[in-house]
């Protein structure tokens, strides 16, 4: 009670301090860092007007996830920047440095894979995730490792670059398959490598049609000269190119390289889709799904910024979606997304559905609209007004939403364009709008699928629990508590209890037990003690009782548990035993006074649920036992040394980290701990003697 009162008092002090700091916030752009009670940075955000944005966290209502963030805030700091662009970059750097728990963190891909032609006398083609300044040629990024390796596999068949890491003394199989020029046994001119590199670059930059025509010509020549094996190899290469390039879904007339972004949010989760358009053709996509806690568009822009900070290959143009809230507020007629027609998400490898510009006039109109929008935004930003409000009267809700950060798409696009030095657009109509609409629609479909899979999994799990209950004669099987014991020849005996509710683990209710009364390896007495301790507490504190108790073991464990429950505590809760086979796998479930085996199909959801329960309780028990055994070993070795008490033992372990490092330390290493040379020598000698 006293602790709770102190926490409440500390919270009030923190909020009072926050109120004073809010009054001093400047009318400037910058970044803010939210901290918890321990001083840890838990959220980093950017703002066009720091005063408005930071105040918004502590006034008005928020959704559930933002409320969770606000509830943890006990202090904040801010850094003023000279522009939105500086705020965007600073936020990205701060997120990378502090890894705040409530921020969107780009960690589903450590770095994106690239194809690389090495800068060597005899170059080779390889997949890498590190882009270095080594004069090599890099192509990418690819959305995943599989896509990069599949492309390399095709190019390895088409172009005879070196495949080996170390140059061999004689030719290998690749030479005989015409997939290597054999630089190990003959001289290869630099011009030959330059030509191959140029052709690979052309292929990866979208010029595959020209290369395909050249291969078709060579195939015809080989067939006419009766080199049928060579003709077949060339034909297979043409088929591989067609198979790889059939994934494209959209074609534009200007043949530009673009990254097209779209995002969708639901139930506190965000899905971002990136469509890669190269030479006007959409060839791949990348998807990321993650929880978010801030404002949707601002967190989306945080993702985009982190993406390009880790990605040195920037396209000629980046297309960003409009803010969903702004789209609702605007009365402008906008072409509807065509993603529902193309079904990219569900049919990414289906037949090519080519969508072209309706005409040069529409393309020019789209460009002029984008140029006008950028010009208006620049003028509005220079005057200090909100660019989203130029020519339109926004709703009060939208104004409130845009008052603090870079949630306005145009302002965010301008900041990103200034930083990356490329064209960044938020298209309002035409084909480009359709492309962002396609990405957004596929993000929505991906989120829907995620939640449907979760619901389906929960349904199946709940059904498995119900079916298991019926199999053992119970009307309801809502709560299951399972026990397992762990020791090595009776040393450091422990027990563990896990809880499953409706077929799912409830980890907050797991419990660990150090065995007090049992000496030696007596599994039955250990079970009696832990069952007694658990259900005495259940009775004493009026806790929820389980519908079923599962013990890891057979008849002896069941009898021990049942005896304590019924004869000592007066509880009549069904007890089952999980028996393992010779390979330590779940074999059968024993039930009742006669210890009959419950018949369950090995491929049923009920049997799988029992396996999960047995594996989980064993994992939890064995982990706890290892912890205790490790502690006891450290205690016994250090405590046996004269002059080492509990305080010094903790100090030594905190400073060195492990017994191994203490054993390997020199006498001088102990001096910062105020341990004299004599005692230091005793410690080192004792530990080394015990090791030997």
Secondary structure, DSSP 8 states (H G I E B T S, - for coil): -HHHHHHHHHHHHHHHHHHHHHTT--SS-EEEEEE-TTS-EEEEEEESSHHHHHHHHTSS---HHHHHHHHH--EEEEEE-SSHHHHHHHHHHHHHHH--TTS----SSSS-EEEEE--STT-BEEEES---SSS-EEEEEESSHHHHHHHHHHHHHHS--B--SS--SS--HHHHTTS---TTTS---HHHHHHHHHHHHHHHTT-HHHHHHHHHHHHHHHHHTT-HHHHHHHHHHHHHHHHHHTT---B-TT---EEEEEEEEETTEEEEEEEEEETTEEEEEEEEEEE--S-HHHHHHHHHHHHHHS-----SEEE----HHHHHH---------HHHH-TTT-TTSS------S-HHHHHHHHHHHHHHHHHHHHHHHHTS-GGGTTS---HHHHHHHSSSS-SHHHHHHHHHHHHTSEEE---SHHHHHHHHHHHHHHHHHHHHHHHHHHHHHHHHHHHHHHHHHHTT-S---EEEEEEEEEETTEEEEEEEEEEETTEE-GGG-EEEE--S--SS-HHHHHHHHHHHHHHHHHHHT----SEEEEESSHHHHHHHHHIIIIIS-----EEEEEE-TTSSEEEEEETTTTEEE---TTSHHHHHHHHHHHHHHHHHHHHHHHHHHHHHHHHHHHTSTT--HHHHHHHHHHHSSHHHHHH--GGGGGGGT--HHHHHHHHHHHHHHH-
